[in-house]
Amino acid sequence: MLRAIRVHLANTEPREKNMGLQDRDYMRNRDGSTGRLNFPTMPEHRTPWWRKVSLTGALATGALVIGLASSAIWFWRDVRSTFAEEAPEKGSLIVNINTGTSEELQTIPDIGPVRAERIISYRQREPFKSVDDLHKVTGIPRVVVDGMIPYVTVLGETHKKPSTSN
């Protein structure tokens, strides 16, 4: 709404009352135009938005949101456990070092991704004839190779290590 500033007219002559316009009705608007003012009507009392909301509707909406969120959380927990591929634990497999994948080789104690890739790159050049050939792989010390012997083989496929519980 433009703020109006009263303009005093220098040469005003008295007007007749039946014209319906008086000097106070003519003002200069902020943009410089003059004209009869449109006095705004007073706005009706507005109710705040929070008073228009019904308590039952708000509680129902809140319960719906909480219910959907909790069911989504439970669903995610169930789905995640269903589709999660768990890697075998360290030392749980006897790995054929000629055919084992990088993930299978990493189940051998003291073998990480770098040493697993070194074993794979060595066997691509020259297959292992015995477990002792692991000494030829660069970056794997003799102490580590000696610790790996119970977990590796050159015959057969990779399989689970039999449990030793009595």
TORBA-811585 format. One line per field, with one value per residue: x, y, z of N, C-alpha, C, O in turn. Coordinates in steps of 0.05 Angstrom, whole numbers, plus 5000, padded with zeros to 4 digits. Atoms other than C-alpha are relative to their C-alpha. Layout:
<pts>
n_east: X, ...
n_north: Y, ...
n_up: Z, ...
ca_east: X, ...
ca_north: Y, ...
ca_up: Z, ...
c_east: X, ...
c_north: Y, ...
c_up: Z, ...
o_east: X, ...
o_north: Y, ...
o_up: Z, ...
</pts>
This chain:
<pts>
n_east: 5017, 4984, 5005, 5009, 4991, 5020, 4991, 5014, 5004, 4996, 5023, 5024, 5024, 5020, 5017, 5027, 5001, 5013, 4980, 4992, 4971, 4989, 4972, 4985, 5002, 4981, 4974, 4980, 4990, 4971, 4989, 5003, 5026, 5020, 5026, 5016, 4990, 5017, 4994, 5004, 5017, 4985, 5002, 5014, 4982, 4990, 4993, 4974, 5001, 4998, 5026, 5018, 4994, 5015, 4983, 5002, 4986, 4971, 4992, 5002, 4977, 4976, 5000, 4995, 4972, 4984, 5005, 4986, 4971, 4991, 5002, 4978, 4976, 5000, 4998, 4972, 4984, 5005, 4989, 4971, 4989, 5006, 4983, 4972, 4981, 4980, 4974, 4992, 4981, 4972, 4993, 5022, 4998, 4975, 5001, 4982, 4986, 5000, 5027, 5015, 5005, 4987, 5015, 4993, 4973, 4999, 5008, 4976, 4988, 4978, 5002, 5019, 5005, 4975, 4987, 5017, 4995, 4973, 5002, 5014, 4982, 4979, 5011, 5006, 4975, 4990, 5017, 4986, 4998, 5003, 5005, 4974, 4995, 5009, 4975, 4990, 5017, 4987, 5016, 5011, 4977, 5000, 5015, 5028, 5004, 5002, 5025, 5022, 5000, 5025, 5024, 4998, 4995, 4997, 5017, 5029, 5013, 5002, 5021, 4999, 4982, 5016, 4998, 4983, 5012, 5001
n_north: 4977, 4976, 4980, 4975, 4975, 4980, 4978, 4975, 4986, 4971, 4984, 5015, 4985, 5016, 5017, 5004, 5025, 5021, 5013, 5025, 5002, 4979, 4998, 5022, 5024, 5000, 5002, 5010, 5027, 5002, 5001, 4973, 4996, 4989, 5011, 5005, 5023, 5023, 5007, 5029, 5008, 5014, 5029, 5015, 5014, 5025, 5020, 5012, 5026, 5021, 5003, 5013, 5029, 5014, 5017, 5028, 5003, 4999, 5025, 5021, 4997, 5008, 5029, 5012, 4996, 5017, 5028, 5005, 4999, 5024, 5023, 4999, 5008, 5029, 5012, 4997, 5019, 5027, 5002, 4998, 5025, 5020, 4997, 4995, 5022, 4999, 5012, 5020, 4990, 5007, 5027, 5019, 5015, 5010, 4987, 5009, 4976, 4998, 4993, 4983, 4972, 4981, 5001, 5025, 4997, 4982, 5013, 5011, 4981, 4982, 4994, 4979, 4997, 4997, 5026, 5017, 4993, 5009, 5029, 5004, 4992, 5020, 5026, 4996, 5005, 5027, 5013, 5011, 5029, 5008, 4978, 4987, 4981, 4973, 4985, 4985, 4976, 4977, 4985, 5017, 5011, 5028, 5005, 4999, 5024, 5022, 4998, 5005, 5028, 5015, 4989, 5000, 5026, 4998, 5022, 4998, 4974, 4986, 5011, 4992, 5014, 5016, 4989, 5016, 5003, 5028
n_up: 5000, 5002, 4979, 5013, 4987, 5006, 5016, 4995, 5025, 4995, 5009, 4996, 4995, 4985, 5016, 4989, 4985, 5015, 5018, 4987, 4997, 4983, 5004, 4986, 5016, 5021, 4989, 5019, 4993, 5000, 5028, 5012, 5012, 4982, 5005, 4976, 4985, 4994, 4973, 4998, 4979, 4979, 5004, 4979, 4981, 5011, 4980, 5005, 5013, 4981, 4987, 5020, 5001, 4980, 4983, 5008, 5026, 4995, 4987, 5020, 5019, 4985, 4997, 5026, 5007, 4982, 5008, 5026, 4996, 4986, 5018, 5019, 4987, 4997, 5027, 5008, 4984, 5011, 5027, 4999, 4991, 5021, 5023, 4992, 5005, 4979, 5008, 4980, 4980, 5003, 4992, 5001, 5025, 5011, 5026, 5021, 5008, 5029, 5010, 4981, 5007, 4981, 4975, 4986, 4991, 4977, 4975, 4989, 4982, 5009, 5028, 5006, 5028, 5016, 5002, 5016, 5028, 5007, 5004, 5025, 5022, 5002, 5011, 5028, 5014, 4995, 4979, 4977, 5000, 4972, 4982, 4995, 5021, 4991, 4992, 5024, 5004, 4987, 4981, 4979, 4986, 4994, 4975, 5007, 5016, 4981, 4986, 5019, 5010, 4993, 5013, 5029, 5014, 5029, 5011, 4994, 5000, 4974, 4984, 4972, 4983, 4981, 4973, 4983, 4973, 4991
ca_east: 5000, 5028, 5036, 5001, 5027, 4979, 4986, 4969, 4939, 4960, 4901, 4843, 4775, 4720, 4680, 4608, 4590, 4549, 4612, 4629, 4704, 4743, 4814, 4835, 4813, 4865, 4935, 4999, 5018, 5089, 5098, 5079, 5009, 4951, 4882, 4827, 4850, 4820, 4817, 4827, 4775, 4799, 4816, 4774, 4805, 4850, 4856, 4928, 4943, 4957, 4887, 4856, 4889, 4846, 4879, 4852, 4877, 4946, 4949, 4926, 4978, 5032, 5013, 5013, 5082, 5111, 5079, 5107, 5176, 5180, 5155, 5206, 5261, 5240, 5233, 5304, 5333, 5300, 5320, 5391, 5403, 5372, 5415, 5479, 5536, 5578, 5651, 5679, 5719, 5794, 5819, 5752, 5772, 5825, 5841, 5869, 5922, 5918, 5842, 5822, 5792, 5819, 5763, 5779, 5853, 5839, 5808, 5878, 5910, 5959, 5935, 5902, 5881, 5953, 5983, 5923, 5934, 6008, 5991, 5942, 5992, 6046, 6001, 5982, 6055, 6071, 6021, 6040, 6065, 6067, 6050, 6124, 6124, 6091, 6163, 6175, 6120, 6151, 6126, 6106, 6158, 6177, 6145, 6078, 6084, 6097, 6035, 5993, 6010, 5950, 5902, 5925, 5929, 5946, 5899, 5823, 5777, 5770, 5729, 5711, 5761, 5735, 5720, 5768, 5719, 5720
ca_north: 5000, 5066, 5117, 5181, 5250, 5307, 5360, 5430, 5463, 5536, 5563, 5526, 5555, 5535, 5479, 5465, 5411, 5373, 5357, 5304, 5317, 5357, 5381, 5327, 5275, 5297, 5275, 5261, 5188, 5165, 5154, 5228, 5217, 5253, 5229, 5212, 5166, 5098, 5090, 5016, 4981, 4952, 4879, 4830, 4796, 4740, 4676, 4650, 4587, 4547, 4560, 4534, 4466, 4416, 4376, 4310, 4321, 4340, 4278, 4233, 4261, 4254, 4182, 4166, 4196, 4160, 4094, 4100, 4119, 4061, 4011, 4036, 4027, 3956, 3940, 3967, 3925, 3862, 3875, 3895, 3830, 3790, 3819, 3831, 3788, 3773, 3759, 3696, 3708, 3707, 3636, 3604, 3578, 3534, 3572, 3542, 3594, 3577, 3589, 3632, 3701, 3763, 3760, 3688, 3702, 3758, 3709, 3682, 3714, 3771, 3776, 3840, 3867, 3885, 3817, 3782, 3819, 3802, 3728, 3733, 3769, 3717, 3657, 3689, 3686, 3619, 3573, 3550, 3478, 3475, 3518, 3533, 3571, 3629, 3647, 3671, 3724, 3792, 3831, 3771, 3755, 3684, 3690, 3708, 3650, 3602, 3627, 3618, 3544, 3516, 3559, 3547, 3489, 3478, 3418, 3419, 3477, 3529, 3501, 3515, 3496, 3438, 3460, 3435, 3434, 3370
ca_up: 5000, 4981, 5035, 5018, 5033, 5037, 4985, 5001, 4942, 4936, 4897, 4927, 4923, 4969, 4940, 4947, 4995, 4944, 4903, 4954, 4949, 4999, 5000, 5048, 4997, 4947, 4963, 4926, 4925, 4934, 4859, 4847, 4820, 4850, 4857, 4904, 4959, 4966, 5040, 5054, 5094, 5159, 5152, 5189, 5248, 5222, 5260, 5267, 5227, 5289, 5315, 5250, 5257, 5292, 5348, 5324, 5253, 5278, 5323, 5267, 5219, 5272, 5286, 5212, 5202, 5263, 5240, 5169, 5194, 5243, 5192, 5142, 5193, 5209, 5135, 5122, 5178, 5150, 5078, 5095, 5132, 5075, 5020, 5059, 5034, 5094, 5080, 5113, 5176, 5178, 5180, 5165, 5095, 5066, 5002, 4938, 4921, 4847, 4840, 4900, 4889, 4923, 4975, 4991, 4996, 5045, 5094, 5105, 5167, 5152, 5080, 5059, 4991, 4969, 4986, 4955, 4890, 4892, 4899, 4841, 4796, 4812, 4797, 4730, 4709, 4741, 4778, 4847, 4849, 4925, 4984, 4994, 4928, 4966, 4989, 4917, 4920, 4933, 4992, 5034, 5087, 5106, 5175, 5143, 5093, 5150, 5186, 5122, 5110, 5151, 5110, 5039, 4989, 4916, 4907, 4902, 4911, 4966, 5023, 5095, 5147, 5190, 5261, 5313, 5372, 5414
c_east: 5018, 4992, 4994, 5010, 4981, 5012, 4983, 4998, 5001, 4975, 4974, 4977, 4981, 4982, 4973, 5000, 4988, 5019, 5009, 5030, 5009, 5030, 5016, 4998, 5020, 5028, 5019, 5011, 5031, 5012, 4996, 4973, 4981, 4973, 4985, 5010, 4978, 5007, 4994, 4981, 5017, 4997, 4986, 5021, 5008, 5007, 5028, 4997, 4999, 4974, 4980, 5004, 4985, 5019, 4999, 5014, 5030, 5010, 4999, 5023, 5026, 5003, 5006, 5030, 5018, 4997, 5015, 5030, 5010, 4998, 5022, 5027, 5001, 5003, 5029, 5017, 4997, 5013, 5030, 5013, 4996, 5020, 5029, 5017, 5022, 5025, 5007, 5020, 5028, 5005, 4978, 5000, 5027, 4999, 5019, 5013, 5002, 4973, 4985, 4997, 5014, 4986, 5006, 5028, 5002, 4989, 5024, 5012, 5024, 5000, 4978, 4996, 5026, 5014, 4983, 5004, 5028, 5000, 4987, 5018, 5023, 4990, 4992, 5025, 5009, 4982, 5017, 5000, 4997, 4995, 5026, 5007, 4991, 5024, 5010, 4985, 5014, 4980, 4986, 5023, 4996, 4983, 4970, 4993, 4997, 4974, 4976, 4997, 4975, 4975, 5000, 5006, 5003, 4983, 4971, 4990, 5001, 4976, 5003, 5019, 4984, 5005, 5016, 4989, 4997, 4973
c_north: 5024, 5020, 5026, 5024, 5022, 5023, 5024, 5015, 5030, 5016, 4983, 5019, 4983, 4986, 4997, 4973, 4977, 4986, 4973, 4997, 5024, 5000, 4977, 4974, 4999, 5000, 4990, 4973, 5000, 5000, 5027, 5005, 5011, 4988, 4996, 4975, 4979, 4991, 4970, 4994, 4985, 4970, 4987, 4986, 4973, 4981, 4989, 4972, 4977, 4996, 4987, 4970, 4986, 4980, 4971, 4995, 5000, 4974, 4977, 5001, 4992, 4970, 4986, 5003, 4982, 4970, 4993, 5000, 4975, 4975, 5000, 4992, 4970, 4986, 5001, 4980, 4971, 4996, 5001, 4973, 4978, 5002, 5005, 4975, 5003, 4985, 4979, 5012, 4991, 4972, 4980, 4983, 4988, 5007, 4986, 5025, 5003, 5009, 5019, 5029, 5017, 5000, 4975, 5001, 5018, 4988, 4986, 5021, 5014, 5005, 5021, 5003, 5002, 4973, 4980, 5005, 4991, 4970, 4994, 5006, 4980, 4975, 5003, 4995, 4971, 4988, 4988, 4970, 4989, 5025, 5015, 5020, 5029, 5017, 5017, 5026, 5023, 5015, 4983, 4987, 4970, 4993, 4999, 4974, 4976, 5000, 4994, 4971, 4985, 5009, 4999, 4972, 5006, 4979, 5005, 5028, 5012, 4989, 5010, 4983, 4984, 5011, 4980, 4997, 4971, 4995
c_up: 5000, 5022, 4987, 5016, 4992, 4984, 5006, 4974, 5005, 4993, 5003, 5005, 5016, 4981, 5013, 5013, 4984, 4980, 5012, 5003, 5016, 4996, 5013, 4984, 4977, 5012, 4978, 5010, 4999, 4972, 4986, 4989, 5021, 4993, 5026, 5014, 5003, 5028, 5003, 5023, 5021, 4996, 5023, 5017, 4988, 5022, 4993, 4989, 5020, 5015, 4981, 4999, 5022, 5014, 4991, 4973, 5003, 5013, 4981, 4980, 5013, 5004, 4974, 4993, 5017, 4992, 4974, 5004, 5015, 4983, 4979, 5013, 5004, 4974, 4991, 5015, 4989, 4973, 5000, 5009, 4980, 4977, 5006, 4994, 5021, 4991, 5021, 5019, 4993, 5010, 4998, 4975, 4996, 4970, 4981, 4988, 4969, 4988, 5017, 4990, 5021, 5027, 5016, 5011, 5024, 5025, 5013, 5019, 4988, 4970, 4996, 4970, 4983, 4997, 4984, 4970, 4991, 4995, 4973, 4976, 4996, 4987, 4971, 4983, 5003, 5022, 5022, 4998, 5028, 5016, 5005, 4979, 5008, 5009, 4976, 4995, 5015, 5018, 5021, 5014, 5007, 5024, 4993, 4984, 5019, 5016, 4982, 4994, 5009, 4985, 4970, 4989, 4971, 4986, 5007, 4999, 5028, 5015, 5029, 5016, 5020, 5028, 5017, 5029, 5007, 5013
o_east: 5037, 4969, 5008, 5012, 4974, 5034, 4959, 5018, 4987, 4966, 4962, 4979, 4981, 4971, 4969, 5014, 4994, 5012, 5015, 5039, 4999, 5041, 5036, 5014, 5024, 5035, 5011, 5019, 5043, 5035, 5003, 4967, 4985, 4968, 4996, 5017, 4955, 5027, 4972, 4980, 5037, 4975, 4987, 5043, 4991, 5019, 5033, 4978, 4986, 4969, 4959, 4987, 4986, 5038, 5019, 5026, 5044, 5031, 5016, 5034, 5042, 5024, 5020, 5042, 5037, 5017, 5027, 5044, 5030, 5015, 5032, 5043, 5022, 5018, 5040, 5036, 5016, 5026, 5043, 5033, 5011, 5030, 5045, 5010, 5038, 5023, 5001, 5035, 5033, 4997, 4981, 4985, 5048, 4983, 5043, 4999, 5009, 4972, 4964, 5015, 5024, 4999, 5009, 5033, 5020, 4992, 5022, 5014, 5040, 5020, 4955, 5005, 5027, 5022, 4995, 5006, 5032, 5014, 4996, 5018, 5031, 5003, 4991, 5023, 5017, 4982, 5039, 4979, 4988, 4999, 5025, 5025, 4999, 5023, 5024, 4994, 5019, 4957, 4972, 5037, 4974, 4969, 4955, 4972, 4980, 4964, 4954, 4975, 4964, 4955, 4982, 5016, 4996, 4981, 4965, 5004, 5008, 4954, 5023, 5022, 4965, 5027, 5015, 5004, 4990, 4969
o_north: 5026, 5024, 5035, 5023, 5025, 5033, 5023, 5023, 5040, 5033, 4975, 5038, 4959, 4997, 5001, 4954, 4954, 4966, 4954, 4978, 5046, 4982, 4968, 4955, 4978, 5017, 4979, 4970, 5019, 5010, 5030, 5028, 5007, 4979, 5000, 4955, 4985, 4977, 4961, 5007, 4972, 4960, 4995, 4982, 4957, 4989, 4983, 4958, 4957, 4976, 4977, 4956, 4994, 4969, 4957, 4974, 4985, 4964, 4960, 4980, 4978, 4959, 4966, 4984, 4970, 4955, 4972, 4983, 4963, 4957, 4979, 4978, 4958, 4966, 4981, 4969, 4956, 4976, 4985, 4965, 4959, 4981, 5007, 4953, 5021, 4963, 4982, 5031, 4973, 4964, 4957, 4964, 4999, 4996, 4983, 5042, 5024, 5019, 5029, 5040, 5008, 5001, 4976, 4991, 5015, 5000, 4978, 5044, 5001, 5015, 5016, 4985, 4991, 4966, 4964, 4986, 4984, 4960, 4977, 4991, 4975, 4964, 4983, 4986, 4959, 4997, 4980, 4958, 4967, 5047, 5040, 5036, 5048, 5041, 5037, 5042, 5022, 5017, 4994, 4970, 4960, 4973, 4983, 4963, 4958, 4978, 4987, 4963, 4970, 4995, 5009, 4954, 5028, 4979, 5015, 5046, 4999, 4986, 5021, 4959, 4994, 5020, 4956, 4990, 4955, 4972
o_up: 5016, 5029, 4968, 5041, 4968, 4991, 5006, 4962, 5023, 5008, 4983, 5021, 5013, 4962, 5037, 5005, 4989, 4968, 4998, 5017, 5013, 4984, 5002, 4989, 4965, 5028, 4958, 5033, 4989, 4969, 4963, 4982, 5045, 4971, 5048, 5001, 5007, 5032, 4998, 5044, 5013, 4991, 5046, 5008, 4982, 5042, 4970, 4996, 5016, 5028, 4989, 4989, 5046, 5002, 4990, 4969, 4990, 5006, 4981, 4973, 5001, 5000, 4974, 4983, 5007, 4992, 4972, 4993, 5007, 4985, 4972, 5000, 4999, 4972, 4981, 5003, 4987, 4967, 4985, 4998, 4978, 4968, 4988, 5004, 5020, 4981, 5045, 5012, 4978, 5032, 5008, 4973, 5006, 4955, 4988, 4976, 4959, 4966, 5009, 4978, 5041, 5047, 5040, 5033, 5042, 5047, 5036, 5012, 4975, 4959, 5003, 4955, 4961, 4975, 4970, 4954, 4968, 4977, 4958, 4956, 4974, 4970, 4957, 4960, 4983, 5045, 5018, 4993, 5031, 5007, 5010, 4983, 4995, 5010, 4980, 4979, 5038, 5012, 5038, 5003, 5007, 5025, 5004, 4988, 5015, 5022, 4991, 4984, 4992, 4985, 4957, 5004, 4961, 4962, 5029, 4989, 5048, 5004, 5037, 5011, 5032, 5035, 5013, 5047, 4990, 5022
</pts>
